[in-house]
Amino acid sequence: MKKADTTSAKNKVTYIEDDRALVSWIENQGGSNLTTKVSYSSTGSYVMDYDGNASGLVGTDVLLNISTGSSNFTSTDTKGSWSPDNF
């Protein structure tokens, strides 16, 4: 997705299998992390703050990453939506 403004990113989680732990963050096309990593184990909206000045990212393509949490050693199904901006 393209970053539209300078606000934080949001991950809206509507389902996590068996309330397992996950971590999400935003990175650029080159694989560098752009936001803080956010840990969660329940549904809800989670804000990921951009490191440094997000104004230089406006108009660039960014990706959402989701990984299992350090306490989760199995694959996990999750559903939801995300935005590179906090609308």
C-alpha positions as CSV (number, residue, x, y, z in Angstrom):
1,M,0.0,0.0,0.0
2,K,1.1,3.6,-0.4
3,K,1.8,5.8,2.6
4,A,-0.6,8.8,2.2
5,D,0.2,11.0,5.1
6,T,2.5,11.4,8.1
7,T,0.3,9.6,10.7
8,S,1.0,6.3,12.3
9,A,0.0,3.0,10.8
10,K,-2.9,0.9,12.1
11,N,-3.5,-2.9,12.1
12,K,-7.2,-3.8,12.8
13,V,-7.2,-7.4,14.0
14,T,-10.6,-9.2,13.8
15,Y,-9.5,-12.7,14.4
16,I,-6.5,-14.5,16.0
17,E,-6.5,-18.3,16.2
18,D,-6.8,-19.5,19.8
19,D,-5.7,-16.1,21.1
20,R,-2.1,-16.8,20.2
21,A,0.6,-14.1,20.3
22,L,1.5,-12.1,17.1
23,V,3.7,-9.2,16.3
24,S,3.1,-6.7,13.5
25,W,5.2,-3.9,11.9
26,I,5.6,-1.9,8.7
27,E,8.6,-2.1,6.4
28,N,9.7,-0.7,3.1
29,Q,10.1,-2.5,-0.2
30,G,13.8,-3.1,0.7
31,G,12.9,-5.0,3.9
32,S,13.9,-2.3,6.4
33,N,11.6,-1.8,9.4
34,L,9.8,1.6,9.4
35,T,7.7,1.3,12.5
36,T,7.8,0.0,16.0
37,K,6.8,-3.7,16.5
38,V,3.5,-4.2,18.3
39,S,2.7,-7.4,20.1
40,Y,-0.9,-8.6,20.7
41,S,-2.9,-11.7,21.5
42,S,-6.4,-10.4,21.1
43,T,-8.5,-8.6,18.5
44,G,-8.6,-4.8,18.3
45,S,-6.8,-1.9,16.6
46,Y,-3.1,-1.6,17.1
47,V,-1.1,1.5,16.2
48,M,2.5,1.2,14.8
49,D,4.4,4.4,15.1
50,Y,6.9,5.3,12.4
51,D,10.5,5.6,13.4
52,G,11.8,9.2,12.7
53,N,10.1,11.5,10.3
54,A,7.2,9.9,8.3
55,S,7.0,12.8,5.9
56,G,9.7,11.3,3.8
57,L,7.6,8.2,3.3
58,V,4.5,9.9,1.8
59,G,3.8,8.3,-1.6
60,T,6.1,5.3,-1.1
61,D,5.0,1.7,-1.0
62,V,5.1,-0.1,2.3
63,L,4.3,-3.6,3.5
64,L,2.7,-5.0,6.7
65,N,4.6,-7.8,8.4
66,I,3.0,-10.2,10.8
67,S,5.0,-12.8,12.8
68,T,4.3,-15.2,15.6
69,G,5.2,-13.9,19.0
70,S,8.1,-15.2,21.1
71,S,5.7,-17.4,23.1
72,N,4.1,-18.9,20.0
73,F,5.9,-21.8,18.3
74,T,3.2,-22.9,15.8
75,S,1.7,-21.3,12.7
76,T,-1.3,-19.0,13.5
77,D,-4.3,-17.9,11.4
78,T,-5.3,-14.3,11.7
79,K,-7.7,-11.9,9.9
80,G,-8.2,-8.2,9.7
81,S,-7.2,-5.1,7.8
82,W,-4.4,-2.5,8.0
83,S,-3.5,0.9,6.8
84,P,-0.1,2.5,6.4
85,D,-1.9,5.6,7.9
86,N,-4.0,5.9,11.0
87,F,-7.4,7.0,9.5
